[in-house]
Every structure is written in structure tokens, then in C-alpha cells.
């Protein structure tokens, strides 16, 4: 009997979040929040693999392109 292949949960979750991010029913803040979650999971994946390839998941991969994602920016907040 062969061993079952362990799924890559981080990559799977990032794919799910990208699908949710591109949902047309989201507002701009939802899309930005999904991007943030995807970015943090990418950092975790790099840390687990002990490889620091990029700082942001959107830097150099077509896999993470934002087709249809909103490009709005969060308003600047005054932090005190």
C-alpha cells in the first residue's frame, strides 16, 4: 500500500483566497484584506521552505496575478 501524498495546505488556501478576492461582490476593503492574507501565507510558505525569494507575493509570479481584482488603495489613516 502506498503512502498518501500530503496536500500542500498553504498553497491550497492561497488559491481559495485568490478566488474569493476576485469575487465581484467584494468591496475594495475585502479585496485588500484577501491580498494581505495571501501575502502572509506566502511569507509562511517561504519561512517553512527556508527560502526568501520575494517580499511580496505579487512581485514575480503570474500565478498570483489579479485578474479582475480591484486595485483601489486603502485611504491613509492617521495613526497616533
PyMOL Python script that loads the backbone (N, CA, C, O; Angstrom):
from pymol import cmd

cmd.read_pdbstr("""\
ATOM      1  N   UNK A   1       0.846  -1.169   0.000  1.00  0.00           N
ATOM      2  CA  UNK A   1       0.000   0.000   0.000  1.00  0.00           C
ATOM      3  C   UNK A   1       0.898   1.242   0.000  1.00  0.00           C
ATOM      4  O   UNK A   1       1.823   1.343   0.806  1.00  0.00           O
ATOM      5  N   UNK A   2       0.625   2.177  -0.899  1.00  0.00           N
ATOM      6  CA  UNK A   2       1.456   3.375  -0.967  1.00  0.00           C
ATOM      7  C   UNK A   2       0.950   4.437   0.008  1.00  0.00           C
ATOM      8  O   UNK A   2      -0.224   4.479   0.376  1.00  0.00           O
ATOM      9  N   UNK A   3       1.881   5.280   0.402  1.00  0.00           N
ATOM     10  CA  UNK A   3       1.528   6.361   1.313  1.00  0.00           C
ATOM     11  C   UNK A   3       0.749   7.434   0.568  1.00  0.00           C
ATOM     12  O   UNK A   3       1.025   7.726  -0.595  1.00  0.00           O
ATOM     13  N   UNK A   4      -0.197   8.000   1.234  1.00  0.00           N
ATOM     14  CA  UNK A   4      -0.994   9.083   0.665  1.00  0.00           C
ATOM     15  C   UNK A   4      -0.162  10.360   0.640  1.00  0.00           C
ATOM     16  O   UNK A   4       0.509  10.686   1.619  1.00  0.00           O
ATOM     17  N   UNK A   5      -0.203  11.079  -0.472  1.00  0.00           N
ATOM     18  CA  UNK A   5       0.551  12.312  -0.594  1.00  0.00           C
ATOM     19  C   UNK A   5      -0.079  13.392   0.277  1.00  0.00           C
ATOM     20  O   UNK A   5      -1.288  13.622   0.234  1.00  0.00           O
ATOM     21  N   UNK A   6       0.759  14.044   1.061  1.00  0.00           N
ATOM     22  CA  UNK A   6       0.278  15.103   1.931  1.00  0.00           C
ATOM     23  C   UNK A   6      -0.036  16.344   1.098  1.00  0.00           C
ATOM     24  O   UNK A   6       0.819  16.813   0.347  1.00  0.00           O
ATOM     25  N   UNK A   7      -1.251  16.883   1.219  1.00  0.00           N
ATOM     26  CA  UNK A   7      -1.605  18.065   0.434  1.00  0.00           C
ATOM     27  C   UNK A   7      -0.852  19.304   0.929  1.00  0.00           C
ATOM     28  O   UNK A   7      -0.486  19.400   2.100  1.00  0.00           O
ATOM     29  N   UNK A   8      -0.636  20.219   0.038  1.00  0.00           N
ATOM     30  CA  UNK A   8       0.026  21.471   0.371  1.00  0.00           C
ATOM     31  C   UNK A   8      -1.060  22.471   0.779  1.00  0.00           C
ATOM     32  O   UNK A   8      -1.608  23.182  -0.063  1.00  0.00           O
ATOM     33  N   UNK A   9      -1.360  22.515   2.071  1.00  0.00           N
ATOM     34  CA  UNK A   9      -2.474  23.306   2.560  1.00  0.00           C
ATOM     35  C   UNK A   9      -2.275  24.804   2.363  1.00  0.00           C
ATOM     36  O   UNK A   9      -3.240  25.519   2.095  1.00  0.00           O
ATOM     37  N   UNK A  10      -1.054  25.287   2.489  1.00  0.00           N
ATOM     38  CA  UNK A  10      -0.822  26.720   2.334  1.00  0.00           C
ATOM     39  C   UNK A  10      -1.132  27.150   0.905  1.00  0.00           C
ATOM     40  O   UNK A  10      -1.827  28.144   0.691  1.00  0.00           O
ATOM     41  N   UNK A  11      -0.624  26.414  -0.063  1.00  0.00           N
ATOM     42  CA  UNK A  11      -0.886  26.748  -1.466  1.00  0.00           C
ATOM     43  C   UNK A  11      -2.368  26.615  -1.784  1.00  0.00           C
ATOM     44  O   UNK A  11      -2.933  27.447  -2.494  1.00  0.00           O
ATOM     45  N   UNK A  12      -2.992  25.571  -1.261  1.00  0.00           N
ATOM     46  CA  UNK A  12      -4.416  25.362  -1.491  1.00  0.00           C
ATOM     47  C   UNK A  12      -5.229  26.524  -0.923  1.00  0.00           C
ATOM     48  O   UNK A  12      -6.162  27.007  -1.565  1.00  0.00           O
ATOM     49  N   UNK A  13      -4.873  26.968   0.281  1.00  0.00           N
ATOM     50  CA  UNK A  13      -5.606  28.073   0.912  1.00  0.00           C
ATOM     51  C   UNK A  13      -5.363  29.384   0.170  1.00  0.00           C
ATOM     52  O   UNK A  13      -6.277  30.198   0.035  1.00  0.00           O
ATOM     53  N   UNK A  14      -4.149  29.591  -0.306  1.00  0.00           N
ATOM     54  CA  UNK A  14      -3.860  30.804  -1.074  1.00  0.00           C
ATOM     55  C   UNK A  14      -4.711  30.839  -2.341  1.00  0.00           C
ATOM     56  O   UNK A  14      -5.229  31.893  -2.708  1.00  0.00           O
ATOM     57  N   UNK A  15      -4.859  29.705  -3.005  1.00  0.00           N
ATOM     58  CA  UNK A  15      -5.702  29.629  -4.203  1.00  0.00           C
ATOM     59  C   UNK A  15      -7.161  29.955  -3.876  1.00  0.00           C
ATOM     60  O   UNK A  15      -7.832  30.652  -4.636  1.00  0.00           O
ATOM     61  N   UNK A  16      -7.644  29.447  -2.743  1.00  0.00           N
ATOM     62  CA  UNK A  16      -9.019  29.731  -2.330  1.00  0.00           C
ATOM     63  C   UNK A  16      -9.202  31.220  -2.058  1.00  0.00           C
ATOM     64  O   UNK A  16     -10.208  31.812  -2.449  1.00  0.00           O
ATOM     65  N   UNK A  17      -8.224  31.820  -1.385  1.00  0.00           N
ATOM     66  CA  UNK A  17      -8.311  33.245  -1.071  1.00  0.00           C
ATOM     67  C   UNK A  17      -8.249  34.105  -2.329  1.00  0.00           C
ATOM     68  O   UNK A  17      -8.913  35.138  -2.408  1.00  0.00           O
ATOM     69  N   UNK A  18      -7.451  33.683  -3.316  1.00  0.00           N
ATOM     70  CA  UNK A  18      -7.395  34.423  -4.585  1.00  0.00           C
ATOM     71  C   UNK A  18      -8.742  34.384  -5.297  1.00  0.00           C
ATOM     72  O   UNK A  18      -9.164  35.369  -5.903  1.00  0.00           O
ATOM     73  N   UNK A  19      -9.405  33.245  -5.218  1.00  0.00           N
ATOM     74  CA  UNK A  19     -10.736  33.138  -5.827  1.00  0.00           C
ATOM     75  C   UNK A  19     -11.720  34.057  -5.108  1.00  0.00           C
ATOM     76  O   UNK A  19     -12.518  34.740  -5.750  1.00  0.00           O
ATOM     77  N   UNK A  20     -11.664  34.073  -3.791  1.00  0.00           N
ATOM     78  CA  UNK A  20     -12.545  34.948  -3.014  1.00  0.00           C
ATOM     79  C   UNK A  20     -12.225  36.426  -3.270  1.00  0.00           C
ATOM     80  O   UNK A  20     -13.131  37.255  -3.360  1.00  0.00           O
ATOM     81  N   UNK A  21     -10.944  36.745  -3.386  1.00  0.00           N
ATOM     82  CA  UNK A  21     -10.514  38.124  -3.624  1.00  0.00           C
ATOM     83  C   UNK A  21     -11.116  38.665  -4.917  1.00  0.00           C
ATOM     84  O   UNK A  21     -11.495  39.834  -4.988  1.00  0.00           O
ATOM     85  N   UNK A  22     -11.202  37.818  -5.933  1.00  0.00           N
ATOM     86  CA  UNK A  22     -11.678  38.242  -7.240  1.00  0.00           C
ATOM     87  C   UNK A  22     -13.198  38.203  -7.371  1.00  0.00           C
ATOM     88  O   UNK A  22     -13.733  38.462  -8.449  1.00  0.00           O
ATOM     89  N   UNK A  23     -13.884  37.887  -6.299  1.00  0.00           N
ATOM     90  CA  UNK A  23     -15.343  37.860  -6.299  1.00  0.00           C
ATOM     91  C   UNK A  23     -15.874  39.276  -6.543  1.00  0.00           C
ATOM     92  O   UNK A  23     -15.515  40.200  -5.813  1.00  0.00           O
ATOM     93  N   UNK A  24     -16.718  39.458  -7.553  1.00  0.00           N
ATOM     94  CA  UNK A  24     -17.209  40.807  -7.865  1.00  0.00           C
ATOM     95  C   UNK A  24     -18.107  41.403  -6.786  1.00  0.00           C
ATOM     96  O   UNK A  24     -18.372  42.605  -6.810  1.00  0.00           O
ATOM     97  N   UNK A  25     -18.577  40.598  -5.848  1.00  0.00           N
ATOM     98  CA  UNK A  25     -19.433  41.122  -4.778  1.00  0.00           C
ATOM     99  C   UNK A  25     -18.641  41.743  -3.636  1.00  0.00           C
ATOM    100  O   UNK A  25     -19.230  42.345  -2.738  1.00  0.00           O
ATOM    101  N   UNK A  26     -17.322  41.610  -3.651  1.00  0.00           N
ATOM    102  CA  UNK A  26     -16.489  42.193  -2.599  1.00  0.00           C
ATOM    103  C   UNK A  26     -16.343  43.690  -2.792  1.00  0.00           C
ATOM    104  O   UNK A  26     -16.366  44.193  -3.915  1.00  0.00           O
ATOM    105  N   UNK A  27     -16.195  44.387  -1.690  1.00  0.00           N
ATOM    106  CA  UNK A  27     -15.855  45.800  -1.816  1.00  0.00           C
ATOM    107  C   UNK A  27     -14.331  45.928  -1.808  1.00  0.00           C
ATOM    108  O   UNK A  27     -13.630  44.924  -1.685  1.00  0.00           O
ATOM    109  N   UNK A  28     -13.820  47.134  -1.936  1.00  0.00           N
ATOM    110  CA  UNK A  28     -12.369  47.320  -2.064  1.00  0.00           C
ATOM    111  C   UNK A  28     -11.627  46.859  -0.817  1.00  0.00           C
ATOM    112  O   UNK A  28     -10.511  46.350  -0.926  1.00  0.00           O
ATOM    113  N   UNK A  29     -12.207  47.021   0.346  1.00  0.00           N
ATOM    114  CA  UNK A  29     -11.539  46.612   1.578  1.00  0.00           C
ATOM    115  C   UNK A  29     -11.437  45.091   1.684  1.00  0.00           C
ATOM    116  O   UNK A  29     -10.431  44.563   2.159  1.00  0.00           O
ATOM    117  N   UNK A  30     -12.477  44.393   1.242  1.00  0.00           N
ATOM    118  CA  UNK A  30     -12.430  42.926   1.236  1.00  0.00           C
ATOM    119  C   UNK A  30     -11.292  42.430   0.355  1.00  0.00           C
ATOM    120  O   UNK A  30     -10.529  41.551   0.756  1.00  0.00           O
ATOM    121  N   UNK A  31     -11.179  42.992  -0.842  1.00  0.00           N
ATOM    122  CA  UNK A  31     -10.122  42.572  -1.768  1.00  0.00           C
ATOM    123  C   UNK A  31      -8.743  42.852  -1.194  1.00  0.00           C
ATOM    124  O   UNK A  31      -7.836  42.030  -1.324  1.00  0.00           O
ATOM    125  N   UNK A  32      -8.580  44.002  -0.563  1.00  0.00           N
ATOM    126  CA  UNK A  32      -7.293  44.331   0.054  1.00  0.00           C
ATOM    127  C   UNK A  32      -6.976  43.381   1.211  1.00  0.00           C
ATOM    128  O   UNK A  32      -5.826  42.984   1.398  1.00  0.00           O
ATOM    129  N   UNK A  33      -7.992  43.025   1.976  1.00  0.00           N
ATOM    130  CA  UNK A  33      -7.788  42.114   3.097  1.00  0.00           C
ATOM    131  C   UNK A  33      -7.379  40.727   2.599  1.00  0.00           C
ATOM    132  O   UNK A  33      -6.482  40.102   3.165  1.00  0.00           O
ATOM    133  N   UNK A  34      -8.036  40.247   1.541  1.00  0.00           N
ATOM    134  CA  UNK A  34      -7.648  38.959   0.966  1.00  0.00           C
ATOM    135  C   UNK A  34      -6.205  39.000   0.467  1.00  0.00           C
ATOM    136  O   UNK A  34      -5.460  38.036   0.649  1.00  0.00           O
ATOM    137  N   UNK A  35      -5.807  40.104  -0.158  1.00  0.00           N
ATOM    138  CA  UNK A  35      -4.418  40.235  -0.605  1.00  0.00           C
ATOM    139  C   UNK A  35      -3.456  40.139   0.570  1.00  0.00           C
ATOM    140  O   UNK A  35      -2.405  39.505   0.469  1.00  0.00           O
ATOM    141  N   UNK A  36      -3.810  40.758   1.665  1.00  0.00           N
ATOM    142  CA  UNK A  36      -2.956  40.728   2.851  1.00  0.00           C
ATOM    143  C   UNK A  36      -2.826  39.302   3.399  1.00  0.00           C
ATOM    144  O   UNK A  36      -1.733  38.873   3.768  1.00  0.00           O
ATOM    145  N   UNK A  37      -3.922  38.587   3.450  1.00  0.00           N
ATOM    146  CA  UNK A  37      -3.878  37.202   3.934  1.00  0.00           C
ATOM    147  C   UNK A  37      -3.025  36.320   3.024  1.00  0.00           C
ATOM    148  O   UNK A  37      -2.249  35.489   3.496  1.00  0.00           O
ATOM    149  N   UNK A  38      -3.180  36.513   1.715  1.00  0.00           N
ATOM    150  CA  UNK A  38      -2.392  35.742   0.749  1.00  0.00           C
ATOM    151  C   UNK A  38      -0.911  36.045   0.937  1.00  0.00           C
ATOM    152  O   UNK A  38      -0.076  35.142   0.890  1.00  0.00           O
ATOM    153  N   UNK A  39      -0.588  37.319   1.151  1.00  0.00           N
ATOM    154  CA  UNK A  39       0.803  37.719   1.339  1.00  0.00           C
ATOM    155  C   UNK A  39       1.403  37.071   2.587  1.00  0.00           C
ATOM    156  O   UNK A  39       2.537  36.593   2.556  1.00  0.00           O
ATOM    157  N   UNK A  40       0.656  37.056   3.665  1.00  0.00           N
ATOM    158  CA  UNK A  40       1.172  36.454   4.898  1.00  0.00           C
ATOM    159  C   UNK A  40       1.354  34.946   4.750  1.00  0.00           C
ATOM    160  O   UNK A  40       2.319  34.388   5.271  1.00  0.00           O
ATOM    161  N   UNK A  41       0.443  34.286   4.051  1.00  0.00           N
ATOM    162  CA  UNK A  41       0.617  32.850   3.803  1.00  0.00           C
ATOM    163  C   UNK A  41       1.838  32.592   2.926  1.00  0.00           C
ATOM    164  O   UNK A  41       2.540  31.599   3.114  1.00  0.00           O
ATOM    165  N   UNK A  42       2.092  33.479   1.973  1.00  0.00           N
ATOM    166  CA  UNK A  42       3.281  33.341   1.128  1.00  0.00           C
ATOM    167  C   UNK A  42       4.545  33.466   1.969  1.00  0.00           C
ATOM    168  O   UNK A  42       5.495  32.708   1.772  1.00  0.00           O
ATOM    169  N   UNK A  43       4.567  34.411   2.901  1.00  0.00           N
ATOM    170  CA  UNK A  43       5.726  34.556   3.795  1.00  0.00           C
ATOM    171  C   UNK A  43       5.911  33.296   4.640  1.00  0.00           C
ATOM    172  O   UNK A  43       7.037  32.840   4.836  1.00  0.00           O
ATOM    173  N   UNK A  44       4.813  32.736   5.139  1.00  0.00           N
ATOM    174  CA  UNK A  44       4.892  31.494   5.923  1.00  0.00           C
ATOM    175  C   UNK A  44       5.471  30.361   5.083  1.00  0.00           C
ATOM    176  O   UNK A  44       6.318  29.598   5.547  1.00  0.00           O
ATOM    177  N   UNK A  45       5.007  30.263   3.856  1.00  0.00           N
ATOM    178  CA  UNK A  45       5.492  29.210   2.965  1.00  0.00           C
ATOM    179  C   UNK A  45       6.986  29.370   2.702  1.00  0.00           C
ATOM    180  O   UNK A  45       7.715  28.379   2.649  1.00  0.00           O
ATOM    181  N   UNK A  46       7.445  30.605   2.537  1.00  0.00           N
ATOM    182  CA  UNK A  46       8.874  30.843   2.337  1.00  0.00           C
ATOM    183  C   UNK A  46       9.664  30.495   3.595  1.00  0.00           C
ATOM    184  O   UNK A  46      10.749  29.920   3.509  1.00  0.00           O
ATOM    185  N   UNK A  47       9.124  30.842   4.763  1.00  0.00           N
ATOM    186  CA  UNK A  47       9.823  30.545   6.014  1.00  0.00           C
ATOM    187  C   UNK A  47       9.934  29.037   6.239  1.00  0.00           C
ATOM    188  O   UNK A  47      10.973  28.544   6.679  1.00  0.00           O
ATOM    189  N   UNK A  48       8.871  28.316   5.938  1.00  0.00           N
ATOM    190  CA  UNK A  48       8.901  26.862   6.095  1.00  0.00           C
ATOM    191  C   UNK A  48       9.894  26.217   5.139  1.00  0.00           C
ATOM    192  O   UNK A  48      10.540  25.223   5.472  1.00  0.00           O
ATOM    193  N   UNK A  49      10.007  26.791   3.958  1.00  0.00           N
ATOM    194  CA  UNK A  49      10.937  26.270   2.967  1.00  0.00           C
ATOM    195  C   UNK A  49      12.327  26.846   3.129  1.00  0.00           C
ATOM    196  O   UNK A  49      13.238  26.498   2.377  1.00  0.00           O
ATOM    197  N   UNK A  50      12.498  27.727   4.108  1.00  0.00           N
ATOM    198  CA  UNK A  50      13.774  28.374   4.392  1.00  0.00           C
ATOM    199  C   UNK A  50      14.329  29.085   3.157  1.00  0.00           C
ATOM    200  O   UNK A  50      15.535  29.079   2.914  1.00  0.00           O
ATOM    201  N   UNK A  51      13.432  29.698   2.384  1.00  0.00           N
ATOM    202  CA  UNK A  51      13.861  30.439   1.197  1.00  0.00           C
ATOM    203  C   UNK A  51      13.171  31.796   1.171  1.00  0.00           C
ATOM    204  O   UNK A  51      11.945  31.887   1.241  1.00  0.00           O
ATOM    205  N   UNK A  52      13.959  32.824   1.071  1.00  0.00           N
ATOM    206  CA  UNK A  52      13.422  34.174   0.983  1.00  0.00           C
ATOM    207  C   UNK A  52      13.543  34.629  -0.472  1.00  0.00           C
ATOM    208  O   UNK A  52      14.536  35.248  -0.854  1.00  0.00           O
ATOM    209  N   UNK A  53      12.533  34.319  -1.274  1.00  0.00           N
ATOM    210  CA  UNK A  53      12.580  34.604  -2.694  1.00  0.00           C
ATOM    211  C   UNK A  53      12.047  35.986  -3.033  1.00  0.00           C
ATOM    212  O   UNK A  53      12.502  36.611  -3.991  1.00  0.00           O
ATOM    213  N   UNK A  54      11.096  36.462  -2.262  1.00  0.00           N
ATOM    214  CA  UNK A  54      10.467  37.740  -2.562  1.00  0.00           C
ATOM    215  C   UNK A  54       9.863  38.299  -1.277  1.00  0.00           C
ATOM    216  O   UNK A  54       9.675  37.577  -0.298  1.00  0.00           O
ATOM    217  N   UNK A  55       9.570  39.575  -1.299  1.00  0.00           N
ATOM    218  CA  UNK A  55       8.953  40.209  -0.153  1.00  0.00           C
ATOM    219  C   UNK A  55       7.430  40.214  -0.282  1.00  0.00           C
ATOM    220  O   UNK A  55       6.716  40.119   0.716  1.00  0.00           O
ATOM    221  N   UNK A  56       6.948  40.324  -1.497  1.00  0.00           N
ATOM    222  CA  UNK A  56       5.513  40.387  -1.731  1.00  0.00           C
ATOM    223  C   UNK A  56       5.120  39.310  -2.735  1.00  0.00           C
ATOM    224  O   UNK A  56       5.829  39.096  -3.718  1.00  0.00           O
ATOM    225  N   UNK A  57       4.022  38.643  -2.506  1.00  0.00           N
ATOM    226  CA  UNK A  57       3.626  37.535  -3.374  1.00  0.00           C
ATOM    227  C   UNK A  57       3.310  37.986  -4.791  1.00  0.00           C
ATOM    228  O   UNK A  57       3.298  37.155  -5.699  1.00  0.00           O
ATOM    229  N   UNK A  58       3.054  39.269  -5.016  1.00  0.00           N
ATOM    230  CA  UNK A  58       2.691  39.748  -6.340  1.00  0.00           C
ATOM    231  C   UNK A  58       3.900  40.210  -7.157  1.00  0.00           C
ATOM    232  O   UNK A  58       3.737  40.672  -8.286  1.00  0.00           O
ATOM    233  N   UNK A  59       5.095  40.092  -6.609  1.00  0.00           N
ATOM    234  CA  UNK A  59       6.276  40.630  -7.278  1.00  0.00           C
ATOM    235  C   UNK A  59       6.635  39.945  -8.587  1.00  0.00           C
ATOM    236  O   UNK A  59       6.862  40.622  -9.590  1.00  0.00           O
ATOM    237  N   UNK A  60       6.692  38.618  -8.601  1.00  0.00           N
ATOM    238  CA  UNK A  60       7.273  37.971  -9.770  1.00  0.00           C
ATOM    239  C   UNK A  60       6.593  36.676 -10.199  1.00  0.00           C
ATOM    240  O   UNK A  60       7.259  35.776 -10.709  1.00  0.00           O
ATOM    241  N   UNK A  61       5.313  36.567 -10.008  1.00  0.00           N
ATOM    242  CA  UNK A  61       4.670  35.314 -10.379  1.00  0.00           C
ATOM    243  C   UNK A  61       3.357  35.574 -11.096  1.00  0.00           C
ATOM    244  O   UNK A  61       2.522  36.342 -10.618  1.00  0.00           O
ATOM    245  N   UNK A  62       3.177  34.938 -12.234  1.00  0.00           N
ATOM    246  CA  UNK A  62       1.911  35.057 -12.957  1.00  0.00           C
ATOM    247  C   UNK A  62       0.787  34.335 -12.225  1.00  0.00           C
ATOM    248  O   UNK A  62      -0.388  34.645 -12.424  1.00  0.00           O
ATOM    249  N   UNK A  63       1.143  33.379 -11.386  1.00  0.00           N
ATOM    250  CA  UNK A  63       0.145  32.616 -10.640  1.00  0.00           C
ATOM    251  C   UNK A  63      -0.713  33.522  -9.768  1.00  0.00           C
ATOM    252  O   UNK A  63      -1.886  33.238  -9.525  1.00  0.00           O
ATOM    253  N   UNK A  64      -0.120  34.608  -9.301  1.00  0.00           N
ATOM    254  CA  UNK A  64      -0.809  35.476  -8.360  1.00  0.00           C
ATOM    255  C   UNK A  64      -1.388  36.723  -9.023  1.00  0.00           C
ATOM    256  O   UNK A  64      -1.774  37.659  -8.322  1.00  0.00           O
ATOM    257  N   UNK A  65      -1.458  36.763 -10.334  1.00  0.00           N
ATOM    258  CA  UNK A  65      -1.956  37.962 -11.000  1.00  0.00           C
ATOM    259  C   UNK A  65      -3.387  38.234 -10.573  1.00  0.00           C
ATOM    260  O   UNK A  65      -4.158  37.313 -10.302  1.00  0.00           O
ATOM    261  N   UNK A  66      -3.720  39.481 -10.520  1.00  0.00           N
ATOM    262  CA  UNK A  66      -5.036  39.889 -10.042  1.00  0.00           C
ATOM    263  C   UNK A  66      -5.948  40.156 -11.224  1.00  0.00           C
ATOM    264  O   UNK A  66      -6.254  41.311 -11.522  1.00  0.00           O
ATOM    265  N   UNK A  67      -6.372  39.139 -11.879  1.00  0.00           N
ATOM    266  CA  UNK A  67      -7.302  39.320 -12.983  1.00  0.00           C
ATOM    267  C   UNK A  67      -8.654  39.668 -12.389  1.00  0.00           C
ATOM    268  O   UNK A  67      -9.275  38.863 -11.696  1.00  0.00           O
ATOM    269  N   UNK A  68      -9.089  40.867 -12.671  1.00  0.00           N
ATOM    270  CA  UNK A  68     -10.392  41.291 -12.174  1.00  0.00           C
ATOM    271  C   UNK A  68     -10.377  41.800 -10.747  1.00  0.00           C
ATOM    272  O   UNK A  68     -11.410  42.231 -10.235  1.00  0.00           O
ATOM    273  N   UNK A  69      -9.227  41.758 -10.098  1.00  0.00           N
ATOM    274  CA  UNK A  69      -9.180  42.248  -8.717  1.00  0.00           C
ATOM    275  C   UNK A  69      -9.211  43.767  -8.712  1.00  0.00           C
ATOM    276  O   UNK A  69      -8.717  44.422  -9.630  1.00  0.00           O
ATOM    277  N   UNK A  70      -9.785  44.292  -7.687  1.00  0.00           N
ATOM    278  CA  UNK A  70      -9.857  45.744  -7.566  1.00  0.00           C
ATOM    279  C   UNK A  70      -8.486  46.276  -7.171  1.00  0.00           C
ATOM    280  O   UNK A  70      -7.798  45.682  -6.341  1.00  0.00           O
ATOM    281  N   UNK A  71      -8.097  47.385  -7.758  1.00  0.00           N
ATOM    282  CA  UNK A  71      -6.778  47.942  -7.475  1.00  0.00           C
ATOM    283  C   UNK A  71      -6.872  49.170  -6.581  1.00  0.00           C
ATOM    284  O   UNK A  71      -5.921  49.945  -6.487  1.00  0.00           O
ATOM    285  N   UNK A  72      -7.990  49.347  -5.937  1.00  0.00           N
ATOM    286  CA  UNK A  72      -8.157  50.512  -5.068  1.00  0.00           C
ATOM    287  C   UNK A  72      -7.216  50.415  -3.879  1.00  0.00           C
ATOM    288  O   UNK A  72      -6.855  49.328  -3.430  1.00  0.00           O
ATOM    289  N   UNK A  73      -6.836  51.571  -3.391  1.00  0.00           N
ATOM    290  CA  UNK A  73      -5.950  51.615  -2.229  1.00  0.00           C
ATOM    291  C   UNK A  73      -6.738  52.032  -1.007  1.00  0.00           C
ATOM    292  O   UNK A  73      -7.746  52.734  -1.091  1.00  0.00           O
ATOM    293  N   UNK A  74      -6.245  51.578   0.128  1.00  0.00           N
ATOM    294  CA  UNK A  74      -6.857  51.983   1.375  1.00  0.00           C
ATOM    295  C   UNK A  74      -6.575  53.460   1.615  1.00  0.00           C
ATOM    296  O   UNK A  74      -5.484  53.935   1.301  1.00  0.00           O
ATOM    297  N   UNK A  75      -7.516  54.177   2.154  1.00  0.00           N
ATOM    298  CA  UNK A  75      -7.244  55.587   2.462  1.00  0.00           C
ATOM    299  C   UNK A  75      -6.194  55.672   3.558  1.00  0.00           C
ATOM    300  O   UNK A  75      -6.099  54.800   4.421  1.00  0.00           O
ATOM    301  N   UNK A  76      -5.407  56.744   3.504  1.00  0.00           N
ATOM    302  CA  UNK A  76      -4.386  56.920   4.522  1.00  0.00           C
ATOM    303  C   UNK A  76      -5.045  57.203   5.853  1.00  0.00           C
ATOM    304  O   UNK A  76      -5.911  58.071   5.966  1.00  0.00           O
ATOM    305  N   UNK A  77      -4.632  56.471   6.841  1.00  0.00           N
ATOM    306  CA  UNK A  77      -5.195  56.647   8.181  1.00  0.00           C
ATOM    307  C   UNK A  77      -4.196  57.378   9.054  1.00  0.00           C
ATOM    308  O   UNK A  77      -2.984  57.219   8.905  1.00  0.00           O
ATOM    309  N   UNK A  78      -4.698  58.147   9.928  1.00  0.00           N
ATOM    310  CA  UNK A  78      -3.832  58.861  10.860  1.00  0.00           C
ATOM    311  C   UNK A  78      -3.629  57.963  12.068  1.00  0.00           C
ATOM    312  O   UNK A  78      -4.573  57.676  12.803  1.00  0.00           O
ATOM    313  N   UNK A  79      -2.403  57.523  12.268  1.00  0.00           N
ATOM    314  CA  UNK A  79      -2.105  56.649  13.395  1.00  0.00           C
ATOM    315  C   UNK A  79      -1.432  57.444  14.492  1.00  0.00           C
ATOM    316  O   UNK A  79      -0.420  58.109  14.272  1.00  0.00           O
ATOM    317  N   UNK A  80      -1.998  57.365  15.651  1.00  0.00           N
ATOM    318  CA  UNK A  80      -1.423  58.082  16.800  1.00  0.00           C
ATOM    319  C   UNK A  80      -1.327  57.181  17.977  1.00  0.00           C
ATOM    320  O   UNK A  80      -0.868  57.601  19.040  1.00  0.00           O
TER     321      UNK A  80
END
""", "prot")
cmd.dss("prot")
cmd.show_as("cartoon", "prot")
cmd.util.cbc("prot")
cmd.orient("prot")
